[in-house]
Amino acid sequence: MNKLMRGAATGVGSMPGGDARETAKTVTGSFEDFPYLPELPARGPGADMIGRTIGMLVEMYAHVEPSGWRISDRPGRETRRGRSWLGEDLDALEEFTPGYAGPLKVQAVGPWTLAAALELRGGEAALGDSGACRDLAGSLAEGLRDHLAEVRRRVPGAEVVLQLDEPSLVAVLRGQVRTASGYRTHRAVDRQVVEATLREVVGVTDGGPVIVHSCAPDVPFALLRRSGAAGVSFDFGLLTERDEEAIGEAVEGGTKLLAGIVPGTDSPLSDPAGSVMGVRTLWRRLGLSPGTLAESVVITPTCGLAGASPAYARAALAHCVRAARSLADNPE
């Protein structure tokens, strides 16, 4: 994210509604310095984040069962719909980014959340089969390489930033992902295996920046840094004192922080300066230079906005921009 400007803001991913063109217009109009490719899960299976990412896999297919997405021999109709919707979303993004030069974010589910969500033919999550996890990560890496190339072709001036959504990562590390019966949990995956797999997927960008997003508590900042992530996106309200040392080390190591401070569902919005007060307070407590604040932090909603009303979603994006500008103008 070398071209990222001071006082930057962006979104996390999902938006309400199902109109790709109107949503792309809203997102690119709100974030002139750091737009992103929106997701519209209200359209149905295939537009949800799991289904959208499954549509990117190479030589791996899935369909929808009552329990969720399951591996199959050929793409299900939901996957075919999802690929069509992704094409519509890219068309809309291309329409509203003519001549754009700067960071442009796209999102996909990361390998561990995907392994926790995608069922094998027997009904258990791929997470319980180490070989299936390896195959899934390899297929995802190859599919993401193709997807990023397509985005670069459509918006040639963009520095494409890949965001890997990993809301289940902490549960995977702690052995908290439930089996199909619901009575047991899958064994915790070794941290070195988790890190190595993430590094493999991060590597598809050939040095381009990758962000890992998790809106769960206890984000493993150090592990994500070692895996090659250039930035970590998180819900700022879930931070605890245990996280502060890792955040300080991340910032000093050059990691970007995408701080989620604006609620993802309809809520009263405070003044922008008040919204970033906690970020300033954390910076002072860590003893970090105020001058680095706006260069190290990107302001975002706490998570996706799919559950918000369209009016609130627009207001939330605008609030992120104003809050980021406040942080840049008044870092102290």
C-alpha positions, 0 to 999 in steps of 0.5 A: 500500500505504498501509494496510500495517502494520509488520512485514508479510509475504506470499507470492509467488503459487503454492502446492502442491496443487490444493485451492483452499479449503484453500489459501485457508484456509492463506494467509488464516490465515497472513497476516492483514495482507496475504493474497493470491490463491493460484495452484495450477499443479499442477492443469495447463495453465491453472492455470500462471501463463502460462495463468492470465493468458492467460485474463484477456486480452480478445479474444485467445485461446490454446491449448496446443501441445507447445512451449507456449501459442500464439495462436489464434482461440478459447480452447482447453480449457486456457484454459476450464479455467483460467478455471473454476479462477480462479473457484474460487480467487476463491470460496475467497478470498471465503469466507475474507475476510469483512469483511476491510479492508487490502491484498490481493494478486493476481498476473498475468504482466507484458506482457514475460514474457507476450510472451516466452512466448506464441507467434504462429501461426508458432511464434515468440514474440510478443516478436519482433513489436512490433505483437503486443507492443502488442496483447498489452499492451493486451489484458492491461491491459483484462483486468486492469482487469476482474479487479481490479474482480471482486476488489474486488466480492468483497472490498469492504474490500480495498485490492487490490495488483496484482503483475506477475510478470516473471521474463523481464524481464531476458532481454528487456532483454538480448536473451537470449530464444531464438527457436523454433529455439534457435539465435538470440535475439530482439533486446533490446527498447529500455528506453524501450519496456519502461518505457512498456509497463509504465507502460501496464499499471500504469495499469490500477489507477487509482492503486492500488499495483502490485508487480513481481516478478522472481526473476532476478538484476539486477532493474532497480529504477530502470526499475521505479520509473519505470514506476510500480511502488509496490513491487519483489519480488525474491530477496534472495539474488541481490542484488549490490553493483551493486544497492545504490545502486538499492535505496537510491534506491528506498527513499528514493523511497518504493518498498516492497521485498518481500524474498524471504528464505525458500527456495521449496523444502523447506529447513532454516529458521533462526531468524526473527531470523537470516533477516532479518540480511542485510536489517538489514546492508544497511540499515546499509550504505546508511546508512538509518534503522533506524526505516524498515526495517519500514515499507519492507520486506515479507518473502516467500519467494524465489519461488512455493512450487509446488515445495515440499511442503504441510507446508514451504509452510505452515512457510515462510509462518509463517516469513515472518510471524515474520521480519517481526515480528522485523524490526519488533521489533528493527530495529537 
